[in-house]
Amino acid sequence: MRKAFSFGWRVGLLAVVVGLTGAGCRGPKTGGGFALRVMSYNIHHGEGLDGRVDLERIGGVIQRERPDLVALQEVDKGVQRTQCRDFPAELAALTGMTCVFSNNYHYQGGEYGNAILSRLPVVGWTNRHYRMLRPGEQRGLLEVRAKVGRRLVRFLATHIDFRGDDSERVLNVGEIRAAVESEPDLPAIVAGDFNDLPGRRVHRLMKEFVADAWEAGGEGDGFTIPASAPQRRIDYVFVTRGITVDRAWVPETEASDHRPVLAELRQR
């Protein structure tokens, strides 16, 4: 892992990078374009609808879909409720992918936050802690830079507030926008659990600077929660200008309380 980069934001101090970079990338070996498959998945600390914590089941979902980059939310590391296990290390081993994790919130003696799995070479990462309006869980925006052939791609993973008042979510969207627009020449993908529905204020504000991949390439409603019979779309993949969405889909699984959302992307 090379030196992490920073844009002057408050950066998370703790991170784990584990696993090996695989060779499953669909990106070209030369040239300036790329083709990628990305996933966003809230794994609910590995707990499925049957109440069992089963990371092998989560890993199986990821392996079946063969994404190049995965944004994971609700990831435990050293937390009592999951027997102090190191989920980032286990997920790296299960998938054969590099895992980047950074703590947002100290919980039950351990760490809790977002993670990114990458089948591509990771050349840098950073974690920004959002400004929070209320006491409670600290949330953040985890980013990796991944190399696709000769091209660098920014992949940002997040999980923002769930409460009915959207003030904090709206504030976080402003911080996401500032991060994305800090380097307008690099393509960026933002993926995560936004805890809000299409057409509402958070979604409208995101679409001012990135495109909703589901609207561009998805079929059907794109619902991801609850996993047994989804009725809401709150998990998203967003892309910057110039990235084409070939398709987007939601696989059926009850390995978490959410289903994952995937998108196939390309840029010439």
VEXGU-123904 format. One record per residue: x, y, z of N, C-alpha, C in turn; residue in one letter. Coordinates in steps of 0.05 Angstrom, whole numbers, padded with zeros to 5 digits, always signed. Example, Ala and Ser with C-alpha at 12.3 -4.5 7.8 and 13.67 -1.06 7.14 Angstrom:
2
+00264-00114+00156+00246-00090+00156+00264-00066+00156a +00257-00045+00142+00273-00021+00143+00258+00001+00157s 
END
This chain:
268
+00017-00024+00000+00000+00000+00000+00017+00025+00000m +00012+00043-00018+00027+00068-00019+00016+00088+00000r +00029+00110+00002+00022+00130+00021-00006+00141+00015k -00022+00144+00036-00049+00154+00033-00048+00183+00025a -00069+00192+00011-00070+00220+00003-00090+00235+00019f -00089+00261+00018-00107+00278+00033-00113+00303+00018s -00137+00314+00022-00145+00339+00009-00150+00361+00029f -00139+00357+00054-00142+00377+00074-00167+00373+00091g -00182+00352+00086-00205+00346+00103-00195+00331+00128w -00213+00328+00147-00206+00312+00171-00206+00283+00162r -00183+00270+00166-00179+00243+00155-00180+00223+00178v -00193+00200+00174-00194+00179+00194-00166+00168+00199g -00159+00163+00224-00132+00155+00231-00127+00126+00230l -00149+00110+00230-00145+00081+00232-00154+00068+00206l -00138+00050+00195-00146+00036+00171-00132+00009+00171a -00144-00010+00157-00132-00036+00152-00133-00041+00122v -00112-00050+00111-00111-00058+00083-00102-00087+00083v -00119-00105+00074-00112-00133+00075-00120-00146+00049v -00108-00170+00043-00116-00185+00020-00097-00180-00003g -00102-00193-00026-00085-00191-00049-00101-00179-00072l -00088-00164-00089-00102-00154-00113-00105-00176-00133t -00130-00181-00142-00136-00203-00160-00133-00194-00189g -00140-00213-00207-00137-00207-00235-00163-00208-00250a -00186-00203-00235-00212-00206-00248-00222-00181-00261g -00206-00160-00262-00215-00134-00273-00222-00136-00302c -00244-00123-00310-00252-00122-00338-00240-00097-00352r -00225-00081-00338-00213-00057-00350-00192-00064-00370g -00186-00046-00389-00166-00051-00409-00138-00049-00397p -00119-00063-00410-00091-00062-00401-00078-00036-00410k -00087-00024-00431-00075+00000-00441-00097+00019-00448t -00089+00044-00454-00109+00064-00462-00121+00079-00439g -00138+00098-00445-00149+00116-00424-00176+00109-00414g -00190+00089-00426-00216+00083-00417-00217+00061-00397g -00241+00053-00388-00243+00031-00370-00271+00018-00372f -00273-00006-00362-00299-00019-00358-00298-00032-00331a -00319-00027-00314-00319-00036-00287-00346-00047-00279l -00346-00065-00260-00370-00074-00246-00367-00066-00217r -00386-00051-00206-00385-00041-00179-00410-00050-00163v -00406-00052-00137-00428-00061-00119-00429-00043-00095m -00453-00038-00084-00456-00026-00058-00473-00046-00041s -00463-00051-00017-00476-00072-00001-00474-00065+00029y -00497-00060+00041-00499-00057+00070-00501-00086+00082n -00480-00095+00095-00478-00123+00104-00490-00128+00132i -00499-00107+00146-00512-00110+00171-00495-00127+00191h -00470-00120+00194-00450-00135+00209-00451-00165+00204h -00456-00172+00179-00455-00200+00171-00480-00216+00179g -00500-00203+00191-00523-00218+00201-00545-00219+00180e -00554-00244+00173-00575-00248+00154-00602-00246+00166g -00623-00250+00150-00650-00249+00160-00657-00272+00179l -00640-00293+00179-00644-00315+00198-00631-00310+00225d -00619-00286+00228-00606-00279+00254-00578-00290+00257g -00568-00304+00238-00540-00315+00239-00520-00296+00227r -00498-00292+00241-00475-00278+00229-00459-00297+00213v -00458-00293+00187-00446-00312+00168-00431-00297+00146d -00406-00291+00151-00390-00277+00131-00385-00293+00106l -00384-00319+00109-00380-00336+00085-00404-00332+00066e -00427-00329+00077-00451-00324+00060-00449-00297+00046r -00440-00276+00061-00436-00250+00049-00414-00252+00027i -00392-00265+00033-00371-00269+00013-00381-00283-00011g -00398-00303-00008-00409-00318-00030-00426-00300-00049g -00441-00282-00037-00457-00263-00053-00438-00246-00071v -00417-00236-00058-00398-00219-00073-00384-00235-00095i -00375-00259-00088-00361-00275-00108-00378-00282-00132q -00404-00288-00127-00422-00295-00149-00425-00272-00169r -00425-00247-00159-00429-00224-00176-00404-00214-00188e -00381-00221-00178-00355-00214-00189-00351-00184-00194r -00356-00167-00174-00350-00139-00177-00321-00133-00176p -00313-00110-00188-00285-00101-00186-00281-00084-00161d -00302-00069-00153-00302-00052-00130-00327-00055-00114l -00325-00057-00088-00349-00060-00071-00348-00040-00048v -00370-00025-00045-00373-00007-00022-00389-00022-00001a -00378-00027+00022-00391-00042+00044-00397-00023+00067l -00421-00026+00078-00429-00011+00102-00435-00030+00125q -00433-00019+00149-00438-00034+00174-00418-00057+00178e -00393-00050+00177-00371-00069+00180-00359-00068+00208v -00358-00091+00221-00346-00093+00248-00317-00101+00247d -00302-00091+00266-00274-00099+00271-00269-00099+00301k -00266-00123+00313-00261-00124+00341-00285-00118+00359g -00309-00120+00348-00333-00113+00363-00344-00137+00378v -00353-00132+00403-00362-00155+00420-00385-00171+00408q -00404-00157+00395-00428-00172+00385-00421-00192+00364r -00397-00188+00351-00388-00208+00331-00362-00221+00340t -00360-00226+00366-00338-00241+00378-00311-00230+00372q -00310-00203+00370-00285-00188+00365-00270-00197+00340c -00284-00207+00321-00272-00216+00296-00263-00192+00279r -00244-00197+00261-00234-00177+00243-00247-00181+00216d -00270-00168+00212-00286-00172+00188-00271-00163+00163f -00256-00140+00163-00242-00133+00138-00222-00155+00129p -00207-00166+00148-00188-00187+00141-00203-00212+00131a -00225-00219+00144-00240-00243+00136-00252-00239+00108e -00263-00216+00103-00275-00211+00076-00254-00211+00054l -00231-00201+00060-00209-00201+00041-00202-00230+00034a -00200-00247+00055-00192-00275+00051-00214-00290+00035a -00239-00284+00041-00262-00298+00029-00265-00291-00001l -00258-00266-00008-00263-00257-00035-00238-00255-00052t -00214-00257-00039-00189-00253-00054-00184-00225-00063g -00198-00206-00050-00195-00178-00058-00181-00162-00036m -00170-00139-00044-00158-00121-00024-00181-00108-00009t -00178-00105+00018-00198-00092+00034-00186-00068+00048c -00199-00045+00044-00191-00020+00058-00214-00014+00078v -00207-00011+00103-00226-00005+00124-00216+00019+00140f -00235+00036+00149-00227+00058+00167-00249+00062+00187s -00242+00064+00212-00261+00066+00234-00275+00093+00233n -00301+00093+00236-00316+00117+00240-00326+00120+00269n -00331+00097+00282-00346+00098+00307-00335+00075+00326y -00326+00082+00349-00318+00062+00369-00342+00050+00382h -00345+00023+00380-00369+00010+00388-00363-00017+00401y -00373-00022+00425-00370-00047+00439-00341-00057+00439q -00323-00039+00446-00295-00046+00448-00280-00049+00421g -00293-00043+00399-00280-00046+00373-00286-00022+00355g -00284-00027+00329-00287-00007+00309-00310-00014+00290e -00323+00006+00279-00346+00002+00262-00346+00024+00241y -00350+00016+00216-00351+00036+00195-00355+00024+00167g -00344+00037+00148-00346+00029+00120-00320+00015+00111n -00323-00002+00090-00300-00015+00078-00303-00015+00048a -00281-00018+00034-00281-00021+00005-00265-00046-00002i -00277-00063-00018-00262-00086-00030-00255-00079-00058l -00230-00085-00066-00221-00079-00093-00207-00102-00106s -00214-00108-00130-00200-00127-00147-00178-00114-00163r -00178-00087-00161-00158-00071-00176-00136-00062-00157l -00113-00055-00168-00092-00044-00151-00101-00018-00138p -00098-00017-00111-00105+00007-00096-00079+00024-00092v -00080+00049-00100-00056+00065-00099-00058+00087-00078v -00081+00089-00065-00084+00109-00043-00112+00108-00032g -00115+00118-00007-00141+00118+00005-00143+00141+00025w -00167+00149+00032-00171+00169+00053-00199+00165+00065t -00202+00173+00090-00229+00172+00103-00234+00199+00115n -00257+00211+00107-00265+00237+00117-00288+00232+00137r -00286+00243+00161-00308+00243+00180-00326+00267+00174h -00352+00261+00171-00372+00282+00166-00375+00300+00191y -00383+00324+00186-00393+00341+00207-00420+00330+00216r -00424+00325+00242-00448+00314+00252-00464+00335+00267m -00490+00335+00263-00508+00355+00276-00519+00345+00303l -00519+00319+00307-00530+00307+00331-00511+00288+00344r -00513+00283+00370-00496+00263+00383-00504+00235+00372p -00485+00217+00374-00491+00190+00364-00469+00180+00346g -00476+00163+00328-00456+00150+00310-00442+00170+00292e -00416+00170+00293-00400+00185+00274-00401+00170+00247q -00404+00185+00226-00405+00173+00199-00383+00185+00182r -00378+00172+00159-00355+00181+00143-00357+00174+00114g -00338+00184+00099-00336+00180+00070-00309+00168+00064l -00309+00142+00058-00284+00127+00053-00279+00128+00023l -00254+00134+00015-00247+00135-00014-00222+00119-00019e -00222+00104-00041-00197+00093-00052-00193+00104-00080v -00167+00105-00087-00160+00108-00115-00151+00081-00126r -00163+00073-00147-00156+00047-00158-00146+00051-00187a -00128+00034-00195-00116+00036-00221-00129+00016-00240k -00139+00027-00263-00151+00010-00284-00134+00015-00309v -00117-00004-00316-00098+00001-00337-00080+00024-00330g -00081+00045-00347-00065+00069-00341-00082+00090-00327r -00107+00084-00321-00126+00104-00311-00130+00102-00281r -00133+00124-00268-00141+00124-00240-00171+00130-00238l -00184+00115-00220-00212+00119-00215-00216+00123-00185v -00233+00142-00178-00239+00147-00149-00265+00132-00143r -00264+00117-00121-00288+00102-00112-00293+00110-00083f -00317+00121-00078-00323+00131-00051-00347+00116-00040l -00344+00108-00015-00365+00091-00001-00375+00106+00023a -00401+00106+00027-00412+00120+00050-00438+00107+00060t -00446+00116+00084-00470+00107+00097-00479+00131+00115h -00501+00145+00107-00508+00169+00121-00533+00165+00138i -00540+00186+00153-00560+00185+00174-00587+00174+00166d -00601+00161+00185-00626+00148+00179-00651+00162+00190f -00647+00183+00206-00670+00195+00219-00688+00211+00200r -00713+00215+00209-00733+00227+00192-00726+00255+00183g -00714+00271+00200-00704+00298+00193-00679+00294+00176d -00680+00304+00152-00658+00299+00133-00636+00320+00134d -00635+00337+00155-00616+00359+00156-00587+00348+00155s -00582+00327+00170-00555+00316+00170-00547+00304+00144e -00566+00289+00131-00561+00277+00105-00555+00299+00085r -00570+00320+00085-00566+00342+00066-00538+00355+00071v -00530+00358+00096-00504+00369+00101-00482+00350+00091l -00486+00324+00095-00466+00304+00085-00464+00305+00055n -00487+00309+00041-00486+00310+00012-00468+00333+00002v -00470+00356+00017-00452+00378+00010-00423+00371+00013g -00416+00355+00033-00389+00346+00037-00380+00326+00016e -00399+00308+00008-00393+00290-00014-00387+00306-00040i -00404+00325-00045-00400+00342-00069-00373+00355-00069r -00365+00367-00046-00339+00380-00045-00316+00360-00050a -00319+00336-00040-00298+00316-00044-00297+00308-00074a -00319+00303-00086-00320+00295-00114-00309+00318-00132v -00317+00342-00127-00310+00364-00144-00282+00375-00139e -00269+00364-00118-00241+00373-00112-00222+00364-00134s -00229+00343-00149-00212+00333-00171-00230+00327-00195e -00238+00348-00208-00258+00344-00230-00247+00328-00254p -00221+00326-00257-00209+00312-00280-00209+00282-00276d -00214+00272-00252-00213+00243-00247-00242+00232-00246l -00248+00210-00259-00275+00199-00257-00280+00189-00229p -00304+00192-00219-00311+00184-00191-00337+00169-00191a -00338+00150-00173-00362+00133-00168-00368+00136-00138i -00392+00142-00131-00401+00144-00103-00422+00123-00098v -00418+00106-00078-00436+00084-00073-00442+00082-00043a -00466+00074-00036-00472+00070-00008-00501+00070-00001g -00506+00069+00025-00533+00070+00037-00539+00099+00044d -00557+00111+00030-00563+00139+00034-00588+00144+00052f -00601+00122+00060-00624+00124+00078-00645+00144+00069n -00649+00146+00043-00670+00164+00033-00679+00154+00006d -00702+00162-00002-00715+00151-00026-00710+00169-00050l -00712+00157-00074-00710+00173-00099-00731+00195-00099p -00722+00218-00109-00741+00241-00112-00741+00259-00088g -00731+00250-00065-00730+00267-00042-00705+00286-00043r -00703+00303-00023-00683+00324-00025-00655+00314-00028r -00648+00293-00013-00621+00282-00014-00614+00273-00042v -00633+00258-00054-00629+00247-00081-00628+00270-00101h -00644+00290-00099-00644+00312-00118-00617+00327-00116r -00607+00331-00092-00582+00345-00088-00558+00329-00099l -00559+00303-00095-00537+00286-00107-00537+00288-00137m -00561+00289-00149-00563+00289-00179-00555+00316-00191k -00549+00336-00174-00539+00361-00185-00510+00358-00194e -00495+00338-00184-00467+00335-00192-00459+00307-00200f -00476+00287-00195-00471+00259-00205-00497+00248-00215v -00495+00227-00231-00519+00213-00242-00525+00188-00226a -00550+00182-00223-00560+00158-00210-00558+00135-00230d -00541+00115-00224-00536+00093-00243-00561+00077-00247a -00579+00075-00228-00603+00059-00232-00621+00073-00252w -00624+00099-00250-00640+00113-00270-00629+00111-00298e -00603+00108-00300-00590+00107-00326-00591+00079-00338a -00590+00058-00321-00587+00031-00332-00601+00009-00318g -00618+00015-00298-00632-00005-00283-00659-00012-00295g -00669-00036-00290-00695-00044-00298-00712-00050-00273e -00736-00041-00272-00753-00046-00249-00749-00025-00228g -00756-00032-00203-00757-00012-00182-00730-00008-00167d -00712-00027-00168-00686-00025-00155-00688-00026-00125g -00710-00037-00114-00713-00038-00085-00692-00056-00072f -00681-00048-00049-00660-00064-00036-00667-00071-00007t -00688-00060+00005-00694-00065+00033-00724-00066+00037i -00735-00083+00055-00722-00106+00068-00715-00128+00049p -00694-00143+00055-00683-00162+00036-00703-00184+00028a -00721-00191+00046-00740-00213+00040-00761-00205+00019s -00770-00180+00020-00790-00170+00001-00785-00140-00001a -00765-00131-00016-00757-00103-00017-00780-00084-00025p -00782-00062-00011-00802-00042-00016-00791-00014-00019q -00765-00010-00015-00753+00016-00016-00726+00015-00030r -00719+00037-00043-00693+00040-00056-00678+00061-00040r -00659+00052-00024-00643+00071-00008-00613+00067-00012i -00605+00046-00028-00577+00040-00034-00572+00048-00063d -00550+00063-00067-00546+00075-00093-00517+00072-00103y -00515+00074-00130-00489+00079-00143-00493+00105-00159v -00475+00124-00155-00475+00149-00170-00449+00152-00185f -00450+00164-00208-00426+00167-00225-00423+00196-00235v -00398+00204-00240-00394+00231-00251-00397+00231-00281t -00398+00255-00292-00402+00259-00321-00381+00243-00337r -00390+00232-00359-00371+00217-00376-00371+00187-00372g -00382+00178-00349-00384+00149-00344-00411+00139-00354i -00411+00119-00371-00435+00107-00382-00443+00083-00365t -00469+00081-00359-00480+00058-00345-00492+00039-00365v -00480+00015-00367-00491-00005-00386-00515-00019-00374d -00514-00025-00348-00537-00038-00335-00533-00036-00305r -00555-00039-00290-00555-00040-00261-00575-00061-00252a -00570-00075-00230-00587-00096-00221-00585-00100-00191w -00605-00114-00180-00605-00121-00151-00609-00151-00149v -00589-00166-00140-00592-00195-00138-00608-00202-00113p -00621-00225-00115-00637-00235-00092-00619-00249-00072e -00620-00241-00047-00605-00253-00025-00616-00244+00001t -00615-00262+00021-00623-00255+00049-00599-00257+00068e -00574-00253+00057-00550-00255+00073-00548-00231+00092a -00562-00209+00086-00563-00185+00102-00592-00175+00103s -00597-00153+00117-00624-00142+00116-00628-00125+00091d -00606-00119+00077-00607-00105+00051-00599-00125+00029h -00608-00120+00005-00597-00132-00019-00576-00113-00030r -00556-00123-00044-00536-00106-00056-00547-00094-00082p -00535-00072-00091-00541-00061-00117-00515-00061-00133v -00516-00068-00159-00493-00069-00176-00497-00053-00201l -00475-00044-00213-00476-00030-00238-00451-00036-00255a -00455-00039-00281-00433-00042-00300-00429-00015-00313e -00404-00005-00312-00397+00022-00320-00374+00021-00340l -00373+00042-00356-00351+00044-00375-00346+00073-00382r -00322+00079-00389-00314+00105-00399-00294+00101-00421q -00297+00115-00443-00278+00112-00465-00254+00131-00461r 
END
